[in-house]
Amino acid sequence: MLIEKIKKHTQLSKHVEPTCCENNICVTLDENIETKSYVILKVDKFYNDLKIANRPPSIDCLIIRECEKIGYGLTLVELKNIKSAGSFTFDNLKNKFNTTLNDFIKVKFKDLLDRDYTEIKLYFVSQIENNKRDKGLKIESLMDFNFKFNSKTIRISPVMPNPTIKKCYTKV
């Protein structure tokens, strides 16, 4: 029901996309997740369309999918076609996730999107290899930073391009 409401929403429907890709960096959804069971919102397009002087930084994609049995999973995705940690700033990336959680979800679309999600994941998708020395302090700091969302504490997971978002399961 939530997925359909988002797809029909006056403002949000303009930012629904079939994929989550930027500059040949993507995330995919497990083939067992039916298209009617998820929605991909381009959050950065929403903020860019506002045409305001001090546009806040925002993530690329917000993906909501129905969980098995009951509830919804939420995945926030920032896509960067970079190979080095020197190519992004910690504060900018942190602010992108913060804007999405605390403005987009909690303020702008509170009535529809602010809920107790069964599962919440934050992905930073880039070509920075997790086992390389280059990972460095920025990635470590990113992984250690805690976001509070409703009653949950969540962290950003750095992942290589084309991770697959799996079904979420509700523990009953």
Z-matrix of the N, CA and C atoms (Angstrom, degrees):
N
C 1 1.448
C 2 1.536 1 110.98
N 3 1.338 2 118.05 1 -43.52
C 4 1.462 3 121.59 2 178.76
C 5 1.530 4 110.75 3 -60.61
N 6 1.317 5 116.53 4 -42.71
C 7 1.469 6 121.31 5 -177.92
C 8 1.532 7 109.47 6 -59.33
N 9 1.312 8 117.02 7 -46.55
C 10 1.473 9 120.87 8 179.69
C 11 1.523 10 111.59 9 -64.54
N 12 1.321 11 116.86 10 -40.13
C 13 1.468 12 120.37 11 178.90
C 14 1.520 13 110.73 12 -60.97
N 15 1.334 14 116.82 13 -41.19
C 16 1.470 15 120.70 14 179.25
C 17 1.529 16 109.69 15 -65.69
N 18 1.323 17 116.87 16 -45.14
C 19 1.470 18 121.08 17 -178.19
C 20 1.525 19 112.27 18 -64.21
N 21 1.332 20 116.98 19 -24.11
C 22 1.472 21 121.04 20 -179.47
C 23 1.532 22 112.92 21 -101.08
N 24 1.321 23 117.25 22 -6.89
C 25 1.464 24 122.28 23 -177.39
C 26 1.532 25 110.68 24 -62.83
N 27 1.325 26 116.56 25 136.64
C 28 1.463 27 121.94 26 -176.64
C 29 1.517 28 113.21 27 -52.06
N 30 1.319 29 117.79 28 -49.90
C 31 1.471 30 121.00 29 -177.60
C 32 1.522 31 112.66 30 -86.97
N 33 1.327 32 116.94 31 -47.04
C 34 1.457 33 120.58 32 -174.57
C 35 1.527 34 113.31 33 -65.10
N 36 1.316 35 117.41 34 -34.86
C 37 1.464 36 120.62 35 -178.04
C 38 1.535 37 112.22 36 -59.09
N 39 1.323 38 117.48 37 -25.56
C 40 1.474 39 121.80 38 178.69
C 41 1.529 40 111.74 39 -70.99
N 42 1.318 41 116.49 40 -15.55
C 43 1.464 42 120.90 41 -174.87
C 44 1.530 43 112.68 42 -117.33
N 45 1.330 44 115.90 43 15.36
C 46 1.459 45 120.93 44 175.37
C 47 1.529 46 107.95 45 -82.11
N 48 1.325 47 115.97 46 132.50
C 49 1.468 48 122.50 47 -179.17
C 50 1.529 49 109.44 48 -127.95
N 51 1.330 50 117.14 49 153.21
C 52 1.467 51 119.13 50 178.79
C 53 1.537 52 113.69 51 -77.77
N 54 1.341 53 116.98 52 -20.30
C 55 1.470 54 120.49 53 -178.65
C 56 1.518 55 110.29 54 -137.18
N 57 1.324 56 114.47 55 165.94
C 58 1.457 57 121.27 56 174.69
C 59 1.530 58 106.70 57 -117.87
N 60 1.335 59 116.35 58 90.09
C 61 1.464 60 122.71 59 -176.88
C 62 1.520 61 110.15 60 -142.28
N 63 1.330 62 116.05 61 145.25
C 64 1.461 63 123.03 62 172.03
C 65 1.518 64 107.17 63 -151.41
N 66 1.317 65 116.52 64 130.74
C 67 1.472 66 121.86 65 176.94
C 68 1.531 67 112.73 66 48.58
N 69 1.318 68 116.37 67 46.65
C 70 1.471 69 123.32 68 177.85
C 71 1.531 70 114.28 69 65.38
N 72 1.308 71 117.59 70 15.38
C 73 1.463 72 122.48 71 173.36
C 74 1.531 73 105.55 72 -111.15
N 75 1.335 74 115.85 73 128.07
C 76 1.463 75 119.89 74 -173.40
C 77 1.524 76 112.05 75 -139.09
N 78 1.323 77 114.14 76 165.91
C 79 1.463 78 121.47 77 162.22
C 80 1.522 79 105.35 78 -121.24
N 81 1.309 80 117.05 79 150.77
C 82 1.449 81 121.10 80 178.21
C 83 1.521 82 108.26 81 -120.51
N 84 1.306 83 115.09 82 162.04
C 85 1.460 84 119.89 83 176.05
C 86 1.517 85 108.46 84 -108.33
N 87 1.310 86 115.73 85 142.62
C 88 1.455 87 122.65 86 178.81
C 89 1.525 88 108.93 87 -50.54
N 90 1.319 89 116.45 88 137.25
C 91 1.468 90 120.86 89 -178.06
C 92 1.522 91 112.90 90 -63.19
N 93 1.335 92 117.76 91 -16.04
C 94 1.463 93 121.13 92 177.93
C 95 1.532 94 113.08 93 -83.28
N 96 1.325 95 116.68 94 -3.36
C 97 1.464 96 119.70 95 176.99
C 98 1.526 97 107.53 96 -93.61
N 99 1.299 98 116.22 97 116.47
C 100 1.473 99 121.02 98 -178.96
C 101 1.524 100 110.66 99 -68.31
N 102 1.316 101 116.41 100 145.69
C 103 1.473 102 121.08 101 -179.00
C 104 1.520 103 112.69 102 -58.36
N 105 1.304 104 117.38 103 -32.86
C 106 1.466 105 119.85 104 179.32
C 107 1.529 106 112.22 105 -72.96
N 108 1.350 107 116.85 106 -10.11
C 109 1.458 108 121.50 107 -175.86
C 110 1.518 109 114.12 108 -96.74
N 111 1.335 110 117.84 109 3.50
C 112 1.463 111 119.72 110 179.05
C 113 1.525 112 111.13 111 -147.48
N 114 1.316 113 114.03 112 162.86
C 115 1.465 114 120.83 113 175.18
C 116 1.529 115 107.18 114 -141.25
N 117 1.336 116 114.80 115 141.50
C 118 1.465 117 121.72 116 176.53
C 119 1.521 118 107.68 117 -114.43
N 120 1.321 119 116.10 118 119.88
C 121 1.464 120 121.85 119 178.07
C 122 1.521 121 109.58 120 -107.48
N 123 1.329 122 116.77 121 134.39
C 124 1.464 123 121.94 122 176.55
C 125 1.530 124 107.12 123 -92.84
N 126 1.314 125 115.19 124 94.72
C 127 1.461 126 122.23 125 -175.83
C 128 1.531 127 111.18 126 -65.93
N 129 1.332 128 117.02 127 -39.54
C 130 1.466 129 119.57 128 179.26
C 131 1.531 130 111.71 129 -62.64
N 132 1.326 131 117.45 130 -35.02
C 133 1.474 132 120.39 131 176.68
C 134 1.528 133 111.00 132 -64.69
N 135 1.334 134 115.52 133 -39.75
C 136 1.463 135 119.66 134 178.06
C 137 1.525 136 110.28 135 -57.49
N 138 1.342 137 116.63 136 -52.13
C 139 1.467 138 120.04 137 -177.98
C 140 1.528 139 111.71 138 -67.70
N 141 1.322 140 118.21 139 -35.87
C 142 1.472 141 120.37 140 176.98
C 143 1.528 142 111.22 141 -63.84
N 144 1.321 143 116.70 142 -36.53
C 145 1.468 144 120.93 143 179.42
C 146 1.526 145 113.25 144 -69.63
N 147 1.323 146 117.38 145 -16.63
C 148 1.469 147 120.02 146 179.27
C 149 1.528 148 111.82 147 -69.03
N 150 1.317 149 116.39 148 -24.88
C 151 1.471 150 122.59 149 178.49
C 152 1.539 151 111.69 150 50.30
N 153 1.311 152 114.61 151 52.16
C 154 1.461 153 120.40 152 177.33
C 155 1.532 154 108.97 153 -107.73
N 156 1.310 155 116.35 154 154.45
C 157 1.466 156 121.44 155 -175.78
C 158 1.526 157 112.25 156 -62.65
N 159 1.308 158 117.44 157 -49.91
C 160 1.468 159 120.78 158 -177.67
C 161 1.526 160 110.07 159 -104.11
N 162 1.319 161 114.60 160 70.45
C 163 1.461 162 120.41 161 -178.01
C 164 1.532 163 109.11 162 -70.91
N 165 1.324 164 116.92 163 127.67
C 166 1.468 165 118.61 164 -179.88
C 167 1.526 166 111.22 165 -72.09
N 168 1.329 167 117.33 166 151.11
C 169 1.466 168 119.57 167 175.69
C 170 1.530 169 108.64 168 -68.08
N 171 1.325 170 116.62 169 144.45
C 172 1.462 171 119.74 170 -179.30
C 173 1.525 172 110.04 171 -146.51
N 174 1.313 173 114.89 172 157.35
C 175 1.465 174 121.23 173 -178.74
C 176 1.528 175 110.68 174 -71.56
N 177 1.320 176 115.53 175 171.12
C 178 1.463 177 120.72 176 179.08
C 179 1.533 178 112.39 177 -79.30
N 180 1.318 179 117.28 178 -51.42
C 181 1.468 180 119.99 179 -173.14
C 182 1.525 181 112.61 180 -133.30
N 183 1.312 182 114.09 181 143.43
C 184 1.458 183 122.56 182 171.27
C 185 1.527 184 104.68 183 -120.92
N 186 1.313 185 116.01 184 121.75
C 187 1.466 186 120.44 185 -176.82
C 188 1.529 187 108.50 186 -117.29
N 189 1.318 188 114.88 187 125.73
C 190 1.467 189 120.71 188 176.47
C 191 1.518 190 107.03 189 -117.24
N 192 1.331 191 116.13 190 130.75
C 193 1.455 192 119.72 191 178.93
C 194 1.526 193 109.53 192 -135.18
N 195 1.323 194 114.47 193 149.55
C 196 1.460 195 120.39 194 177.06
C 197 1.518 196 108.84 195 -72.38
N 198 1.310 197 115.61 196 137.71
C 199 1.465 198 120.47 197 175.03
C 200 1.521 199 108.98 198 -88.66
N 201 1.311 200 115.71 199 160.82
C 202 1.461 201 119.99 200 173.57
C 203 1.523 202 107.85 201 -63.32
N 204 1.288 203 117.10 202 141.90
C 205 1.463 204 125.55 203 179.58
C 206 1.532 205 112.61 204 75.08
N 207 1.355 206 117.86 205 -70.15
C 208 1.468 207 120.03 206 -175.32
C 209 1.526 208 109.58 207 -157.60
N 210 1.316 209 116.53 208 152.26
C 211 1.459 210 121.38 209 174.43
C 212 1.525 211 113.68 210 93.10
N 213 1.341 212 113.89 211 -178.68
C 214 1.463 213 121.24 212 -176.17
C 215 1.517 214 110.78 213 -136.92
N 216 1.321 215 114.62 214 148.50
C 217 1.453 216 121.64 215 173.58
C 218 1.514 217 108.98 216 -103.63
N 219 1.316 218 116.75 217 143.73
C 220 1.461 219 123.16 218 -178.91
C 221 1.523 220 108.31 219 -122.67
N 222 1.326 221 117.09 220 128.33
C 223 1.456 222 121.79 221 176.77
C 224 1.522 223 108.49 222 -129.34
N 225 1.331 224 116.28 223 123.95
C 226 1.463 225 122.56 224 175.80
C 227 1.520 226 107.33 225 -103.43
N 228 1.339 227 116.47 226 133.20
C 229 1.457 228 120.68 227 -173.24
C 230 1.521 229 111.27 228 -130.82
N 231 1.327 230 115.39 229 128.02
C 232 1.463 231 122.08 230 169.42
C 233 1.522 232 107.25 231 -113.09
N 234 1.330 233 116.10 232 125.73
C 235 1.459 234 122.86 233 -176.76
C 236 1.525 235 109.85 234 -108.58
N 237 1.330 236 116.69 235 126.75
C 238 1.472 237 120.83 236 178.53
C 239 1.522 238 108.72 237 -135.67
N 240 1.309 239 116.46 238 125.89
C 241 1.462 240 121.36 239 176.50
C 242 1.526 241 108.41 240 -88.35
N 243 1.332 242 115.60 241 70.66
C 244 1.465 243 121.38 242 -178.24
C 245 1.524 244 109.64 243 -133.08
N 246 1.324 245 116.14 244 154.20
C 247 1.462 246 121.24 245 179.72
C 248 1.523 247 112.09 246 -114.68
N 249 1.324 248 115.72 247 -5.37
C 250 1.462 249 119.44 248 -174.85
C 251 1.525 250 110.20 249 -131.13
N 252 1.327 251 115.61 250 141.38
C 253 1.462 252 120.65 251 178.41
C 254 1.529 253 111.22 252 -66.20
N 255 1.317 254 117.37 253 -17.74
C 256 1.461 255 120.77 254 177.81
C 257 1.518 256 112.89 255 -71.26
N 258 1.330 257 116.90 256 -8.47
C 259 1.469 258 121.37 257 -176.04
C 260 1.525 259 114.46 258 -91.73
N 261 1.322 260 118.10 259 6.10
C 262 1.468 261 119.95 260 175.49
C 263 1.522 262 108.60 261 -145.03
N 264 1.335 263 115.22 262 161.00
C 265 1.461 264 118.69 263 175.84
C 266 1.532 265 108.84 264 -108.33
N 267 1.308 266 114.96 265 140.41
C 268 1.462 267 121.93 266 -179.14
C 269 1.530 268 110.67 267 -57.84
N 270 1.335 269 117.16 268 -48.39
C 271 1.468 270 120.40 269 -176.72
C 272 1.517 271 112.20 270 -62.39
N 273 1.327 272 117.63 271 -41.61
C 274 1.457 273 120.49 272 179.79
C 275 1.521 274 110.70 273 -62.57
N 276 1.303 275 116.85 274 -45.86
C 277 1.463 276 120.84 275 -179.34
C 278 1.531 277 111.02 276 -64.88
N 279 1.311 278 116.37 277 -44.69
C 280 1.467 279 121.27 278 177.93
C 281 1.535 280 109.52 279 -59.46
N 282 1.334 281 116.90 280 -42.70
C 283 1.463 282 121.06 281 -179.22
C 284 1.525 283 112.64 282 -66.62
N 285 1.319 284 117.44 283 -31.62
C 286 1.472 285 120.34 284 177.53
C 287 1.528 286 110.35 285 -61.68
N 288 1.324 287 116.37 286 -46.69
C 289 1.467 288 119.83 287 179.02
C 290 1.524 289 110.63 288 -68.78
N 291 1.315 290 116.59 289 -40.09
C 292 1.457 291 121.28 290 179.36
C 293 1.533 292 111.53 291 -61.19
N 294 1.331 293 117.52 292 -45.14
C 295 1.467 294 121.71 293 177.93
C 296 1.522 295 110.62 294 -57.86
N 297 1.313 296 115.85 295 -44.85
C 298 1.464 297 119.52 296 -177.24
C 299 1.522 298 111.39 297 -66.49
N 300 1.321 299 116.65 298 -45.44
C 301 1.465 300 119.68 299 -179.08
C 302 1.531 301 112.31 300 -69.33
N 303 1.329 302 116.76 301 -45.69
C 304 1.463 303 120.31 302 -169.32
C 305 1.521 304 116.14 303 -100.55
N 306 1.312 305 118.33 304 -9.01
C 307 1.461 306 120.23 305 175.04
C 308 1.532 307 110.34 306 -117.39
N 309 1.322 308 116.86 307 -57.59
C 310 1.462 309 121.17 308 -177.67
C 311 1.531 310 111.52 309 -60.47
N 312 1.331 311 116.56 310 -50.88
C 313 1.470 312 120.53 311 -177.10
C 314 1.529 313 111.94 312 -82.32
N 315 1.321 314 117.50 313 -46.99
C 316 1.475 315 121.19 314 -171.37
C 317 1.521 316 114.33 315 -83.64
N 318 1.354 317 118.07 316 -20.46
C 319 1.465 318 119.79 317 -177.30
C 320 1.534 319 110.93 318 -118.49
N 321 1.310 320 116.53 319 -64.72
C 322 1.471 321 120.63 320 -172.38
C 323 1.534 322 113.20 321 -61.87
N 324 1.338 323 116.86 322 -41.73
C 325 1.466 324 120.17 323 -177.45
C 326 1.531 325 111.17 324 -127.09
N 327 1.322 326 114.35 325 39.42
C 328 1.466 327 122.69 326 -176.67
C 329 1.530 328 112.62 327 -53.22
N 330 1.319 329 117.28 328 -49.48
C 331 1.466 330 120.85 329 -174.86
C 332 1.523 331 112.68 330 -60.35
N 333 1.313 332 116.71 331 -31.80
C 334 1.460 333 120.80 332 -176.81
C 335 1.532 334 113.07 333 -96.94
N 336 1.317 335 117.11 334 -41.66
C 337 1.464 336 120.61 335 -169.79
C 338 1.528 337 116.02 336 -101.54
N 339 1.324 338 118.44 337 -21.48
C 340 1.464 339 120.47 338 -176.97
C 341 1.524 340 109.48 339 -82.30
N 342 1.322 341 114.71 340 100.50
C 343 1.464 342 120.37 341 -177.34
C 344 1.521 343 109.74 342 -147.86
N 345 1.298 344 116.02 343 173.88
C 346 1.459 345 121.17 344 178.50
C 347 1.531 346 107.83 345 -88.40
N 348 1.328 347 116.85 346 93.89
C 349 1.458 348 121.50 347 -178.85
C 350 1.525 349 110.51 348 -73.74
N 351 1.312 350 115.86 349 142.67
C 352 1.458 351 122.51 350 178.52
C 353 1.525 352 110.39 351 -64.93
N 354 1.337 353 115.71 352 -38.84
C 355 1.457 354 121.68 353 -176.74
C 356 1.525 355 108.31 354 -141.97
N 357 1.334 356 116.75 355 136.54
C 358 1.469 357 121.15 356 176.78
C 359 1.520 358 108.05 357 -131.25
N 360 1.328 359 115.69 358 127.89
C 361 1.465 360 121.09 359 177.99
C 362 1.518 361 109.12 360 -129.89
N 363 1.328 362 115.47 361 141.38
C 364 1.460 363 122.42 362 176.20
C 365 1.519 364 106.97 363 -119.27
N 366 1.341 365 117.04 364 119.02
C 367 1.462 366 121.64 365 -178.38
C 368 1.521 367 111.67 366 -114.58
N 369 1.322 368 115.61 367 132.42
C 370 1.463 369 123.14 368 167.94
C 371 1.524 370 105.31 369 -110.17
N 372 1.336 371 116.05 370 104.14
C 373 1.461 372 121.75 371 -175.50
C 374 1.519 373 109.08 372 -97.26
N 375 1.329 374 115.45 373 118.78
C 376 1.465 375 120.61 374 178.64
C 377 1.523 376 108.11 375 -152.85
N 378 1.315 377 115.51 376 178.57
C 379 1.458 378 120.30 377 178.61
C 380 1.532 379 111.90 378 -95.82
N 381 1.320 380 116.59 379 15.40
C 382 1.462 381 120.65 380 176.80
C 383 1.528 382 107.12 381 -76.67
N 384 1.309 383 116.75 382 114.32
C 385 1.457 384 120.35 383 -176.05
C 386 1.524 385 110.84 384 -73.32
N 387 1.321 386 115.26 385 131.34
C 388 1.461 387 121.30 386 -176.80
C 389 1.527 388 113.96 387 -63.53
N 390 1.311 389 117.33 388 -27.56
C 391 1.454 390 118.27 389 -176.74
C 392 1.525 391 112.63 390 -96.86
N 393 1.311 392 117.01 391 1.41
C 394 1.460 393 119.81 392 -179.21
C 395 1.514 394 111.09 393 -84.45
N 396 1.281 395 114.62 394 154.62
C 397 1.458 396 121.22 395 177.70
C 398 1.533 397 110.58 396 -61.67
N 399 1.347 398 116.26 397 -30.33
C 400 1.463 399 122.22 398 -177.81
C 401 1.525 400 112.43 399 -61.03
N 402 1.315 401 116.25 400 -21.65
C 403 1.463 402 119.69 401 -178.33
C 404 1.521 403 109.38 402 -47.79
N 405 1.274 404 116.37 403 -51.93
C 406 1.444 405 122.90 404 169.20
C 407 1.511 406 117.81 405 60.27
N 408 1.323 407 112.64 406 -169.42
C 409 1.452 408 123.34 407 -173.47
C 410 1.527 409 113.21 408 -64.11
N 411 1.338 410 117.32 409 -39.17
C 412 1.473 411 119.03 410 -178.23
C 413 1.518 412 111.45 411 -61.13
N 414 1.316 413 116.67 412 -47.63
C 415 1.468 414 119.94 413 -179.27
C 416 1.531 415 109.92 414 -66.94
N 417 1.309 416 116.77 415 -41.57
C 418 1.467 417 120.04 416 177.20
C 419 1.531 418 110.67 417 -59.54
N 420 1.338 419 116.54 418 -44.48
C 421 1.467 420 121.10 419 178.86
C 422 1.518 421 111.03 420 -62.49
N 423 1.318 422 115.68 421 -40.91
C 424 1.458 423 121.51 422 179.22
C 425 1.533 424 110.41 423 -61.49
N 426 1.323 425 115.86 424 -44.97
C 427 1.463 426 121.01 425 -178.72
C 428 1.524 427 111.84 426 -68.33
N 429 1.324 428 116.91 427 -26.81
C 430 1.464 429 121.14 428 -178.05
C 431 1.526 430 113.35 429 -88.92
N 432 1.331 431 117.15 430 -13.35
C 433 1.458 432 120.45 431 -176.57
C 434 1.525 433 110.18 432 -76.73
N 435 1.331 434 116.44 433 130.30
C 436 1.465 435 122.01 434 179.93
C 437 1.516 436 111.38 435 -99.52
N 438 1.321 437 115.57 436 130.99
C 439 1.461 438 122.06 437 170.27
C 440 1.516 439 106.62 438 -103.86
N 441 1.314 440 116.07 439 142.09
C 442 1.461 441 121.10 440 174.24
C 443 1.522 442 106.79 441 -105.16
N 444 1.322 443 115.85 442 128.69
C 445 1.457 444 120.63 443 176.35
C 446 1.518 445 107.42 444 -139.38
N 447 1.327 446 114.82 445 114.12
C 448 1.463 447 121.50 446 -172.83
C 449 1.527 448 107.74 447 52.35
N 450 1.294 449 119.43 448 -122.81
C 451 1.467 450 119.02 449 -176.96
C 452 1.528 451 112.58 450 -97.66
N 453 1.334 452 116.65 451 9.47
C 454 1.461 453 119.79 452 -175.54
C 455 1.533 454 112.56 453 -107.36
N 456 1.326 455 115.34 454 147.97
C 457 1.455 456 122.37 455 170.56
C 458 1.523 457 105.87 456 -107.66
N 459 1.336 458 116.02 457 125.65
C 460 1.465 459 120.10 458 -176.00
C 461 1.522 460 110.53 459 -130.72
N 462 1.323 461 115.54 460 156.19
C 463 1.459 462 122.37 461 -179.30
C 464 1.520 463 110.43 462 -131.00
N 465 1.313 464 115.28 463 157.32
C 466 1.455 465 121.69 464 177.36
C 467 1.525 466 109.07 465 -80.45
N 468 1.330 467 115.44 466 135.23
C 469 1.466 468 121.13 467 175.23
C 470 1.527 469 108.52 468 -108.01
N 471 1.336 470 117.73 469 118.63
C 472 1.461 471 118.99 470 174.17
C 473 1.526 472 108.70 471 -77.66
N 474 1.329 473 117.31 472 129.85
C 475 1.467 474 121.41 473 -179.05
C 476 1.522 475 110.01 474 -135.39
N 477 1.309 476 115.70 475 155.59
C 478 1.461 477 122.18 476 176.87
C 479 1.532 478 108.68 477 -75.36
N 480 1.346 479 117.28 478 161.79
C 481 1.465 480 120.77 479 -178.51
C 482 1.534 481 113.75 480 -56.25
N 483 1.304 482 112.50 481 150.92
C 484 1.456 483 124.70 482 176.95
C 485 1.528 484 115.33 483 65.14
N 486 1.345 485 117.70 484 40.82
C 487 1.465 486 117.66 485 172.96
C 488 1.527 487 108.89 486 -68.70
N 489 1.298 488 116.22 487 154.38
C 490 1.464 489 121.08 488 179.11
C 491 1.520 490 108.91 489 -104.75
N 492 1.319 491 115.00 490 126.79
C 493 1.460 492 120.72 491 175.74
C 494 1.525 493 106.87 492 -83.81
N 495 1.323 494 114.58 493 122.78
C 496 1.458 495 121.34 494 -176.00
C 497 1.522 496 111.37 495 -90.72
N 498 1.314 497 114.73 496 167.57
C 499 1.467 498 120.08 497 173.46
C 500 1.515 499 108.78 498 -61.28
N 501 1.310 500 116.41 499 151.13
C 502 1.461 501 118.48 500 173.21
C 503 1.525 502 107.80 501 -108.48
N 504 1.303 503 114.11 502 148.44
C 505 1.455 504 120.30 503 -175.96
C 506 1.514 505 109.65 504 -122.12
N 507 1.305 506 115.53 505 137.22
C 508 1.446 507 121.69 506 178.78
C 509 1.523 508 109.05 507 -92.47
N 510 1.306 509 115.79 508 130.40
C 511 1.467 510 119.53 509 175.25
C 512 1.513 511 107.48 510 -83.46
N 513 1.300 512 116.56 511 117.48
C 514 1.463 513 120.85 512 -177.81
C 515 1.494 514 110.58 513 -108.26
